[in-house]
Amino acid sequence: MNPHATAISRRMFLGRSAGSLGGVALAHLLGRSDVRAATVSPAPHLRPRARAVISLFQHGGPSQMDLFDCKPELNRWSGKPYPGGDLEVHFDKQAGNVLGAPYAFHRRGQCGMELSELLPHTGGIADDITLIRSMTTGSVDHESALRIIHTGRFLAGLPTLGSWLLYGLGSENENLPAYVVLADPGGLPVDGERNWSSGFLPAVYQGTPFRGGENPVFHLRTPASVPAAARRNQLDLLERLNRQHAAPHPENTELAARIAQFETAARMQGAVPEALDLSGETAATRRLYGLDDPITEEYGRRCLIARRLVERGVRFVQLFLNGQPWDTHDKNAERLRELCARTDRPSAALVHDLKARGLLDSTVVLWTGEFGRLPISQGKDGRDHNRHAFSLWVAGGGFKAGHVHGATDDFGYRAVQDPVSVHDFHATLLHQLGLDHDRLRYPHEGREASLTDPEVTGARLVPALLA
């Protein structure tokens, strides 16, 4: 007797049972399509200093001269025509005079790092961070600049930094996605899902969004009407059917990858709720992240979840904000105060907490936007885009603690000392994770593509940033 003549087919089983297999439907969300699943860690090129990255991304372009780069000349010239020559102005019809920094700067930590009064908690970790004041990028347009800092190029459709890391290093936990996006419950950031796309890399390397609330991943929770034993029987049967279907097609790597990710989805049903459950965190930890304050509670909760995820072997965690709130084209001073009140305490708490748990040495925390702002006003009280200088800070992972790198001119417009391009920073970050940016390549359209594309961008390692 032909066993296939009477056995239920895999296609038939899925067709009849799809309504009760919400957990395995997560494979659609994950979009897995390559057999080189991220559950196997390839060997790094170099000896790594870090194993994970948490990116606190600040959409819109935070104002460097109001937060991180004290420029007394701004206030001396405030209200007067800019004396420094031509500026690259995005909205030229609204260009005004020099706009002074509205908040005082103070020296913080033993290193004496100057930071705005709006960042008291970041000041508390000054001795743990590397502040780069001489960052540059290649575009003054939001979408293009976002693509540069996320993918290394201004074109759409390329793999993001997190995808390259996952491609190069794999995962350390087969029960959780290796690349997790903690999305803002208020909505998507500018450029949407492109911010965590795998581009031309296989879909297995894209970011997996976790949402707030009781249902962080669609189709993950088992329906209440399905008993646990029944769900286990369903998954076991599905596994047997999958293996039976795959056996005659050993050359079909796409099929093998999809089957593997069905299994990952099933394992995530237990791992994801546990990772996101904060009930076991101490009251002191919850206060540290600001969960006791309605202003910081939401962002603090995501920062705390980020720590829990890297504890469990997640390779890359990224937090985004809805829209592009740091795009302060008007009411610059007012909006900076509100944004710092929301993000400063949780961001610093993450560094404090990782350090206290012995995780900071192996985890890079990155705080950055896509570009900076201009020293002149836009309209009455805003600031326009600036690609010639911006600031970011990074902590952990072997970066030089309590260190300020580079400098801008007297008005904070242009990086004039030790400039660091986005491509240089990517190369340096990859190095700390054990990856040679020139060797991390993938065949695409007849050439070996990479994150930094050094032949075009001139990307280089910046040893001065490293301990």
C-alpha positions as CSV (number, residue, x, y, z in Angstrom):
1,M,0.0,0.0,0.0
2,N,1.2,3.5,-0.8
3,P,1.4,5.3,2.5
4,H,0.8,8.7,0.8
5,A,-2.5,7.5,-0.6
6,T,-4.3,7.4,2.8
7,A,-2.2,9.8,5.0
8,I,-3.4,13.3,5.5
9,S,-1.1,15.7,3.6
10,R,0.8,18.5,5.2
11,R,-1.1,21.0,3.0
12,M,-4.5,19.5,3.9
13,F,-3.6,19.5,7.6
14,L,-2.6,23.2,7.6
15,G,-5.7,24.1,5.5
16,R,-8.1,22.5,8.0
17,S,-6.3,23.5,11.1
18,A,-5.1,27.1,10.4
19,G,-7.7,28.6,12.7
20,S,-6.2,27.0,15.8
21,L,-2.5,27.3,15.0
22,G,-2.0,30.9,15.9
23,G,1.4,30.2,17.4
24,V,3.0,28.7,14.4
25,A,1.5,31.5,12.2
26,L,4.3,33.6,13.7
27,A,6.4,32.3,10.8
28,H,4.6,34.7,8.6
29,L,5.6,37.6,10.9
30,L,9.2,36.5,11.0
31,G,9.3,36.1,7.2
32,R,11.9,33.4,7.4
33,S,13.2,32.1,4.1
34,D,16.8,30.8,4.4
35,V,18.2,27.7,5.8
36,R,21.1,29.5,7.4
37,A,18.9,30.2,10.4
38,A,20.2,32.6,13.0
39,T,20.3,29.9,15.7
40,V,23.8,28.9,14.8
41,S,26.6,31.3,15.7
42,P,29.3,31.6,13.0
43,A,32.9,32.1,14.1
44,P,33.7,35.8,14.4
45,H,36.6,37.3,12.4
46,L,38.2,38.8,15.5
47,R,38.3,38.4,19.3
48,P,35.0,40.1,20.3
49,R,34.7,42.6,23.1
50,A,30.9,42.6,23.0
51,R,28.2,40.1,22.2
52,A,25.1,42.3,22.0
53,V,23.9,45.8,21.1
54,I,21.1,47.9,22.5
55,S,20.3,50.9,20.2
56,L,18.3,53.7,21.7
57,F,17.5,55.5,18.5
58,Q,16.3,59.1,18.6
59,H,14.4,59.9,15.4
60,G,14.5,63.4,14.1
61,G,18.1,64.6,14.8
62,P,18.8,65.7,18.5
63,S,20.3,69.2,18.8
64,Q,24.0,68.6,19.6
65,M,24.7,72.2,20.7
66,D,21.8,72.2,23.1
67,L,22.6,68.9,24.7
68,F,26.1,67.6,24.3
69,D,28.3,70.2,22.7
70,C,28.6,73.4,24.7
71,K,29.3,76.5,22.5
72,P,29.5,79.8,24.4
73,E,29.8,81.7,21.1
74,L,26.1,80.7,20.4
75,N,24.9,82.8,23.3
76,R,27.3,85.7,22.6
77,W,26.0,85.9,19.0
78,S,22.4,85.0,19.7
79,G,20.0,87.1,17.7
80,K,22.8,88.4,15.4
81,P,23.7,87.3,11.8
82,Y,25.8,84.1,11.7
83,P,29.4,85.2,11.3
84,G,30.9,81.9,10.2
85,G,30.3,82.0,6.5
86,D,27.9,80.0,4.4
87,L,25.7,77.3,5.9
88,E,24.0,74.4,4.2
89,V,20.4,75.3,5.1
90,H,17.6,72.8,4.3
91,F,14.7,75.2,4.7
92,D,16.5,78.3,3.5
93,K,13.5,80.7,3.4
94,Q,13.1,80.3,7.1
95,A,16.8,80.8,8.0
96,G,17.3,83.3,10.8
97,N,20.1,84.6,13.0
98,V,22.2,82.7,15.5
99,L,20.1,80.9,18.1
100,G,21.6,80.7,21.6
101,A,21.5,77.5,23.7
102,P,18.6,78.0,26.2
103,Y,19.9,75.6,28.9
104,A,23.1,75.7,31.0
105,F,25.9,73.1,30.7
106,H,27.6,71.5,33.7
107,R,30.7,69.3,34.0
108,R,29.8,65.9,35.1
109,G,31.7,62.9,36.4
110,Q,35.4,62.6,37.2
111,C,36.0,63.0,33.5
112,G,34.5,66.5,33.5
113,M,32.2,65.9,30.5
114,E,30.1,68.9,29.7
115,L,26.4,68.1,29.4
116,S,23.2,70.0,29.3
117,E,21.2,70.5,32.5
118,L,18.4,68.7,30.6
119,L,20.5,65.5,31.0
120,P,21.1,65.0,34.7
121,H,20.8,61.2,34.6
122,T,23.1,61.0,31.5
123,G,25.5,63.1,33.6
124,G,25.4,60.4,36.2
125,I,26.9,57.9,33.7
126,A,29.4,60.4,32.2
127,D,32.3,58.2,33.4
128,D,30.8,55.2,31.6
129,I,30.2,56.7,28.1
130,T,32.1,57.7,25.1
131,L,30.7,61.0,23.7
132,I,31.5,61.6,20.0
133,R,31.0,65.3,19.2
134,S,32.4,65.0,15.7
135,M,30.0,62.7,13.9
136,T,29.2,63.5,10.2
137,T,26.8,62.0,7.8
138,G,26.0,62.2,4.0
139,S,22.5,63.6,3.9
140,V,20.5,66.4,5.3
141,D,17.2,64.7,4.5
142,H,15.6,62.5,7.1
143,E,14.8,59.4,5.1
144,S,18.2,59.4,3.4
145,A,20.1,60.1,6.7
146,L,18.1,57.3,8.4
147,R,19.1,54.9,5.8
148,I,22.7,55.9,6.1
149,I,22.9,55.4,9.8
150,H,20.9,52.2,9.7
151,T,22.2,50.6,6.4
152,G,25.3,52.5,5.5
153,R,23.9,54.0,2.3
154,F,21.2,56.5,1.4
155,L,19.4,54.1,-1.0
156,A,16.3,52.2,0.2
157,G,16.1,48.4,0.4
158,L,19.4,47.6,2.0
159,P,20.1,45.5,5.2
160,T,20.2,47.3,8.5
161,L,23.0,47.1,11.0
162,G,21.1,44.6,13.1
163,S,20.6,42.4,10.1
164,W,24.4,42.5,9.3
165,L,25.2,41.6,12.9
166,L,22.9,38.7,12.9
167,Y,24.2,37.5,9.5
168,G,27.8,37.7,10.8
169,L,27.3,36.4,14.3
170,G,24.0,34.4,14.6
171,S,22.0,34.0,17.8
172,E,22.6,32.8,21.3
173,N,19.1,31.8,22.1
174,E,17.0,29.6,19.8
175,N,13.8,30.4,21.7
176,L,13.9,34.2,20.9
177,P,14.5,36.2,17.8
178,A,18.1,37.4,17.7
179,Y,17.0,40.9,16.4
180,V,14.2,42.5,18.4
181,V,12.6,45.9,17.8
182,L,10.8,47.4,20.8
183,A,8.4,49.7,18.9
184,D,6.8,52.8,20.3
185,P,3.1,52.0,21.2
186,G,2.3,55.4,19.7
187,G,3.1,54.3,16.2
188,L,5.9,53.7,13.7
189,P,8.9,55.9,13.3
190,V,9.6,57.8,10.1
191,D,10.6,55.4,7.3
192,G,8.6,52.7,9.1
193,E,9.8,49.1,8.8
194,R,12.7,50.0,6.6
195,N,14.4,50.9,9.9
196,W,14.8,47.1,10.7
197,S,14.6,45.5,7.2
198,S,17.0,42.8,6.2
199,G,17.1,44.2,2.6
200,F,18.7,41.8,0.2
201,L,19.9,39.5,3.0
202,P,17.6,36.6,3.6
203,A,14.5,37.5,5.6
204,V,15.7,35.4,8.5
205,Y,17.9,38.4,9.5
206,Q,15.2,41.1,9.7
207,G,14.1,42.6,13.0
208,T,11.1,41.2,14.8
209,P,8.8,43.9,16.3
210,F,7.6,43.4,19.8
211,R,4.6,45.6,20.7
212,G,3.4,46.9,24.1
213,G,0.4,45.4,25.9
214,E,-0.7,41.8,26.4
215,N,-0.1,40.7,22.9
216,P,3.5,41.8,22.0
217,V,3.8,39.5,19.0
218,F,0.8,38.9,16.8
219,H,-0.4,35.3,16.5
220,L,1.9,34.1,19.3
221,R,-0.6,33.6,22.1
222,T,-2.5,30.2,22.2
223,P,-6.2,30.8,22.0
224,A,-7.9,30.3,25.4
225,S,-10.2,27.7,23.9
226,V,-7.2,25.4,23.1
227,P,-5.9,23.4,26.1
228,A,-2.1,23.1,26.5
229,A,-2.1,19.4,25.9
230,A,-4.0,19.8,22.6
231,R,-1.6,22.5,21.5
232,R,1.3,20.3,22.2
233,N,-0.3,17.5,20.2
234,Q,-1.0,19.9,17.3
235,L,2.6,21.0,17.2
236,D,4.0,17.5,17.5
237,L,1.8,16.4,14.6
238,L,2.8,19.4,12.5
239,E,6.5,18.6,13.1
240,R,6.0,15.1,11.9
241,L,4.2,16.2,8.8
242,N,6.8,18.9,8.1
243,R,9.6,16.4,8.3
244,Q,7.7,13.9,6.1
245,H,7.1,16.6,3.5
246,A,10.8,17.8,3.6
247,A,12.4,14.3,3.4
248,P,12.1,14.0,-0.4
249,H,13.4,17.5,-0.9
250,P,16.8,17.8,0.9
251,E,18.0,20.4,-1.6
252,N,15.2,22.8,-0.8
253,T,16.8,25.1,1.7
254,E,13.9,27.5,1.8
255,L,11.6,24.8,2.9
256,A,14.0,23.7,5.6
257,A,14.3,27.2,6.9
258,R,10.6,27.7,7.0
259,I,10.1,24.5,9.0
260,A,12.9,25.5,11.4
261,Q,11.1,28.8,12.0
262,F,7.8,27.1,12.7
263,E,9.6,25.4,15.5
264,T,11.1,28.6,16.7
265,A,7.7,30.2,16.7
266,A,6.4,27.4,18.9
267,R,9.3,27.8,21.4
268,M,8.7,31.5,21.5
269,Q,5.2,30.9,23.0
270,G,6.9,30.3,26.3
271,A,10.1,32.4,26.0
272,V,8.6,35.7,24.9
273,P,6.0,36.2,27.7
274,E,8.6,35.2,30.2
275,A,11.2,37.7,28.8
276,L,8.6,40.6,28.8
277,D,7.2,39.8,32.3
278,L,8.5,42.5,34.7
279,S,6.7,41.2,37.7
280,G,9.8,39.6,39.1
281,E,11.9,42.8,38.9
282,T,12.6,44.5,42.3
283,A,10.9,47.8,43.3
284,A,14.3,49.4,43.3
285,T,14.9,48.4,39.7
286,R,11.5,49.6,38.6
287,R,12.2,53.0,40.3
288,L,15.6,53.1,38.6
289,Y,14.0,53.0,35.2
290,G,11.3,55.4,36.1
291,L,8.4,53.0,36.1
292,D,7.0,55.0,39.0
293,D,6.7,58.2,36.9
294,P,4.1,58.5,34.1
295,I,6.5,60.7,32.1
296,T,9.2,58.0,32.0
297,E,7.2,54.8,32.5
298,E,6.7,53.8,28.9
299,Y,10.2,54.4,27.7
300,G,11.6,53.0,30.9
301,R,9.6,49.8,30.5
302,R,11.1,49.3,27.1
303,C,14.6,50.0,28.3
304,L,14.1,47.4,31.1
305,I,12.8,44.9,28.6
306,A,15.9,45.5,26.5
307,R,18.1,44.5,29.4
308,R,16.1,41.3,30.0
309,L,16.4,40.4,26.3
310,V,20.2,40.7,26.1
311,E,20.4,38.7,29.3
312,R,18.6,36.0,27.5
313,G,21.0,36.0,24.5
314,V,19.2,38.4,22.1
315,R,21.9,39.9,19.8
316,F,20.4,43.2,18.8
317,V,17.7,45.2,20.5
318,Q,16.5,48.5,19.1
319,L,14.1,51.1,20.6
320,F,12.3,53.6,18.4
321,L,10.1,56.6,19.0
322,N,6.9,57.4,17.2
323,G,7.4,59.7,14.2
324,Q,10.5,61.9,14.5
325,P,10.0,63.9,17.8
326,W,13.6,65.3,17.9
327,D,12.9,67.2,14.6
328,T,12.7,70.6,16.4
329,H,11.9,72.9,13.6
330,D,10.0,75.0,16.0
331,K,9.8,75.4,19.8
332,N,13.3,73.8,20.1
333,A,13.8,74.6,23.8
334,E,10.3,73.4,24.8
335,R,10.4,70.2,22.9
336,L,13.9,69.3,24.0
337,R,12.8,69.6,27.7
338,E,9.9,67.3,27.1
339,L,12.0,64.7,25.2
340,C,14.8,64.7,27.7
341,A,12.3,64.3,30.6
342,R,10.9,61.2,28.8
343,T,14.2,59.5,27.8
344,D,17.1,60.7,30.0
345,R,16.3,58.7,33.2
346,P,15.5,55.4,31.4
347,S,18.6,55.6,29.1
348,A,21.0,56.2,32.0
349,A,19.2,53.5,34.1
350,L,19.9,51.0,31.4
351,V,23.7,51.6,31.6
352,H,23.6,51.6,35.4
353,D,21.7,48.3,35.5
354,L,23.9,46.6,32.9
355,K,27.0,47.6,34.8
356,A,25.6,46.5,38.1
357,R,24.8,43.0,36.6
358,G,28.2,42.7,35.0
359,L,26.7,43.0,31.5
360,L,28.0,46.3,30.3
361,D,31.4,45.0,29.3
362,S,29.7,42.6,26.8
363,T,26.9,44.9,25.7
364,V,27.1,48.1,23.6
365,V,24.5,50.8,24.4
366,L,24.2,53.3,21.6
367,W,22.2,56.6,21.9
368,T,22.0,58.5,18.6
369,G,19.8,60.2,16.0
370,E,20.4,60.5,12.2
371,F,22.0,64.0,12.1
372,G,22.3,67.2,14.1
373,R,20.9,70.8,14.0
374,L,22.1,74.2,12.8
375,P,23.4,77.0,15.0
376,I,20.9,79.5,13.5
377,S,17.2,79.7,14.1
378,Q,14.6,78.3,11.8
379,G,11.7,80.7,12.0
380,K,11.3,82.1,15.6
381,D,12.6,79.3,17.8
382,G,13.5,76.2,15.8
383,R,16.6,74.6,14.4
384,D,17.1,73.2,10.9
385,H,18.9,70.0,9.9
386,N,22.7,69.7,9.9
387,R,24.7,66.8,8.4
388,H,28.2,68.3,9.0
389,A,28.1,67.7,12.8
390,F,26.2,65.7,15.4
391,S,26.8,64.0,18.7
392,L,26.1,60.5,19.9
393,W,27.1,58.5,22.9
394,V,28.0,54.9,23.3
395,A,28.7,52.8,26.5
396,G,30.1,49.4,27.2
397,G,31.5,46.8,24.8
398,G,35.1,48.0,25.1
399,F,34.5,51.6,24.1
400,K,36.6,54.2,26.0
401,A,34.7,55.2,29.1
402,G,34.6,58.8,30.3
403,H,36.0,60.0,27.0
404,V,35.0,62.9,24.7
405,H,36.1,62.4,21.1
406,G,36.4,65.1,18.4
407,A,35.3,68.7,18.3
408,T,33.2,71.1,16.2
409,D,33.8,74.7,15.3
410,D,32.9,77.6,17.6
411,F,29.2,77.4,16.7
412,G,28.8,73.6,16.5
413,Y,28.2,73.6,12.8
414,R,31.0,71.5,11.4
415,A,33.3,68.8,12.8
416,V,36.8,70.2,12.7
417,Q,38.8,67.8,14.9
418,D,38.9,64.0,14.5
419,P,35.7,63.7,12.5
420,V,34.0,60.3,12.5
421,S,31.7,59.4,9.6
422,V,28.7,57.1,10.1
423,H,30.7,54.5,8.1
424,D,33.7,54.9,10.4
425,F,31.4,54.3,13.4
426,H,29.9,51.2,11.8
427,A,33.3,49.8,11.1
428,T,34.4,50.4,14.8
429,L,31.2,49.0,16.2
430,L,31.5,45.8,14.1
431,H,35.1,45.5,15.3
432,Q,34.0,45.4,18.9
433,L,31.6,42.6,18.1
434,G,34.4,40.6,16.5
435,L,33.6,41.4,12.8
436,D,36.0,42.9,10.3
437,H,33.8,45.3,8.3
438,D,35.8,44.7,5.2
439,R,35.3,40.9,5.4
440,L,31.6,41.0,6.4
441,R,30.2,40.7,2.9
442,Y,27.3,39.1,1.0
443,P,27.0,38.5,-2.8
444,H,24.5,40.8,-4.3
445,E,23.9,41.9,-7.9
446,G,27.3,40.7,-9.1
447,R,29.4,42.2,-6.3
448,E,30.3,41.6,-2.7
449,A,28.1,44.0,-0.8
450,S,28.8,45.1,2.8
451,L,27.5,47.4,5.5
452,T,30.4,49.9,5.2
453,D,31.3,49.4,1.5
454,P,34.8,50.8,2.2
455,E,35.9,51.0,-1.4
456,V,33.2,53.7,-1.9
457,T,32.8,55.3,1.6
458,G,36.4,55.1,2.8
459,A,35.2,53.6,6.1
460,R,37.9,53.0,8.7
461,L,38.3,51.7,12.2
462,V,38.7,54.5,14.8
463,P,41.0,53.1,17.5
464,A,40.8,56.3,19.6
465,L,37.3,55.4,20.6
466,L,38.4,52.1,22.1
467,A,39.7,51.2,25.5
